[in-house]
Amino acid sequence: MSIKIRGSNAYGHSGWFTVYCRICNRKLKIGTDLVYKCPKCEKKYNAYFCEADARGLKWKCPYCNTELVPVI
């Protein structure tokens, strides 16, 4: 008898791949949307940015002024 996992632990649940833009609080899905992050501030500030805000920031982190990189 196999047990089917349900809820947030289920395979394919988008909660594991969802982040929020640090500036506009837009919900971003990693793999579907174009998401940028700061490699230095990712863990400290949860620094993820949407494409529009990354362009407005000229692809520089507002906290440490390093180059933003796309999330793969």
Secondary structure, DSSP 8 states (H G I E B T S, - for coil): ------GGGSTT-GGGGEEE-TTT--EEEBTTB-EEE-TTTHHHH--EEEHHHHHHTTTB-TTT--B-EE--
